Amino acid sequence: MAVPIEVCRMLPKVALHDHLDGGLRASTIVAEAAAVGHELPTTDPAELADWFYDAADSGSLVRYLETFTHTIAVMQTADQLRRVAREFVEDQAADGVIHAEARWAPEQHLAGGLTLVEAVEAVRDGLAEGMEVCAAAGRPISARQILTSMRHATPTTEIAELAVAYRHDSVCGFDIAGAEDGYPPSRFQAAFDYLKRNNFEFTIHAGEAFGLPSIWEAVQLCGASRLGHGVRLVSDIAPDGTLGELAGYIRDRRIALELCPSSNLQTGICSRIADHPFGLLAKLQFRVTVSCDNRLMSRTTLSREFELLSDAFDYDVADLHRFCVNAAKSAFVPFDQRLALIDRINEGFAAVS
Ligand SMILES: [Zn+2]
């Protein structure tokens, strides 16, 4: 018996891997596009939401990437970024999320004349407004931003430096995203070295569209403490469950896997949730965490991901509890705040058990 989505919504959850430009409300896209004269495939919010899902689900990378041209087009002013960030927080809290890390690439939001700093501060302000609204509504949530560099761009340390500069002002980490095949993590070695010298946290998209060499570089050359997806790590696990050296290292070091089942279905990792590596990785005691990646493109929420996993792998509330605690343990916030998240998770799960 799957844990019903109504129960999943009540469970206190932590969202580690959620793209700000992949989680907009369709109604917001329509409103902001009209304001700036950006042409959309349709101006009906419900139809537009379907269009995003269908395009992401088409199996065509061109159509998948086209979806982001529309969301990014309406995230080019400070007001737009603030609104999207505020709604990100409100939507997460409404879904029962108590801590969320929103990742986005500031370099993609300068077409309207914003500077990198202005863009980061707009998102900061939006997250703060969202937290304030949610706290007042009795749904307290902490929300931070992870600054991303696009991995196909010319490697730079600029975004890593920006992340460190705002480490006490809403930015909790750094990431690289975008095309993985042909763009190994070590291209950004200088950025990761800079972050390590400054004792700053980062995650790396690795093991999603490319295999073990990408994961190995992310962990061993760059030093990531979390992996975006990392699902292809299963190719280092024998059919009898014996771990290869890299898989063993990642499990034993408790490097978090930010797993996004529905998103992986759309990008072809597997064709149904029951075949997703999540089941094997969880059984073998990796630090598995659950995220949405792009809620709009995958038409999902964190509660829905939990329900899907529960249905596919017969997880009960105790299993979901473990995944939430895993995520809290690997959140990019100080240890005392992670403990406080775990306390809230324990209390919330006790209330529904
Ligand atoms: Zn991602």
Boltz pocket constraint, residues with backbone or C-beta under 6 A from the ligand:
constraints:
  - pocket:
      binder: B
      contacts: [[A, 17], [A, 19], [A, 177], [A, 205], [A, 228], [A, 293]]
      max_distance: 6.0
